[in-house]
Amino acid sequence: MLTTKNRASNNRNIALLITLLLLAAIAYGLINKFRLRATKQKAITKVKELENNNLNQKIEYQQRELASKALHIVQKNELLNELKTDLNTLKKDSNTNNKVRAY
């Protein structure tokens, strides 16, 4: 009887130990899974942050380039307007000289 009780107790202790080891292994696996997921998420976040910084730099460069080209166009327009004014002045002077010669 005693040996049967001892065997049952031993079997129960072994089953309990195996159950605890399995639970510990499952807990360890879950913890590692969550750590890996967190690490991947941090890496993804870092990549997205770097991509956003790169895109922002490109946008800033393009804005500076656009502003430079717009300024260049404005300067060309001013020059063309000055030339137009000068040509109109020369035309008027030429017409005036022709009228004076005609008299």
C-alpha positions in Angstrom: 0.0 0.0 0.0 2.7 2.4 0.9 4.6 1.8 -2.3 1.4 2.3 -4.3 0.8 5.6 -2.5 4.5 6.6 -3.0 4.3 5.7 -6.7 1.1 7.7 -7.1 2.7 10.6 -5.3 5.8 10.4 -7.4 3.8 10.2 -10.6 1.8 13.3 -9.5 5.0 15.1 -8.6 6.5 14.2 -12.0 3.3 15.3 -13.8 3.3 18.6 -11.9 7.0 19.1 -12.7 6.4 18.4 -16.4 3.4 20.8 -16.4 5.4 23.5 -14.7 8.3 23.0 -17.2 5.8 23.2 -20.1 4.2 26.3 -18.8 7.7 27.9 -18.3 8.7 27.0 -21.8 5.4 28.4 -23.2 5.9 31.6 -21.1 9.5 31.9 -22.4 8.4 31.4 -26.0 5.7 34.1 -25.6 8.0 36.5 -24.0 10.5 36.1 -26.8 7.8 36.4 -29.4 6.6 39.7 -27.9 10.2 41.0 -27.7 10.8 40.1 -31.3 7.6 41.8 -32.4 8.6 44.9 -30.4 12.1 44.9 -32.0 10.6 44.5 -35.5 8.1 47.3 -34.8 10.9 49.6 -33.7 12.9 48.8 -36.8 9.9 49.5 -39.0 9.2 52.8 -37.2 12.9 53.8 -37.6 12.8 53.0 -41.4 9.6 55.0 -41.8 11.1 57.9 -39.9 14.2 57.8 -42.1 12.0 57.7 -45.2 9.9 60.6 -44.0 13.1 62.6 -43.3 14.4 61.8 -46.8 11.1 62.9 -48.3 11.0 66.1 -46.3 14.6 66.9 -47.5 13.6 66.3 -51.1 10.5 68.6 -50.7 12.6 71.3 -49.1 15.1 71.0 -52.0 12.4 71.2 -54.6 10.8 74.2 -52.8 14.1 76.0 -52.9 14.6 75.1 -56.5 11.1 76.3 -57.4 11.6 79.6 -55.5 14.9 80.1 -57.4 13.3 79.5 -60.7 10.4 81.7 -59.9 12.8 84.5 -59.0 14.6 84.0 -62.2 11.4 84.2 -64.2 10.4 87.4 -62.3 13.8 88.9 -63.2 13.4 87.9 -66.8 10.0 89.5 -66.9 11.3 92.7 -65.4 14.1 92.8 -68.0 11.6 92.1 -70.8 9.3 94.9 -69.5 12.3 97.3 -69.4 13.2 96.3 -73.0 9.6 96.8 -74.1 9.5 100.3 -72.4 12.8 101.2 -74.1 11.6 100.0 -77.5 8.4 102.0 -77.1 10.4 105.0 -76.2 12.7 104.5 -79.2 9.7 104.1 -81.4 8.2 107.3 -80.2 11.5 109.1 -80.6 11.8 107.7 -84.1 8.2 108.8 -85.0 9.0 112.3 -83.6 12.2 112.5 -85.6 10.4 111.4 -88.8 7.7 114.1 -88.2 10.3 116.8 -87.7 12.1 115.7 -90.9 8.8 115.8 -92.8 8.3 119.5 -92.0 
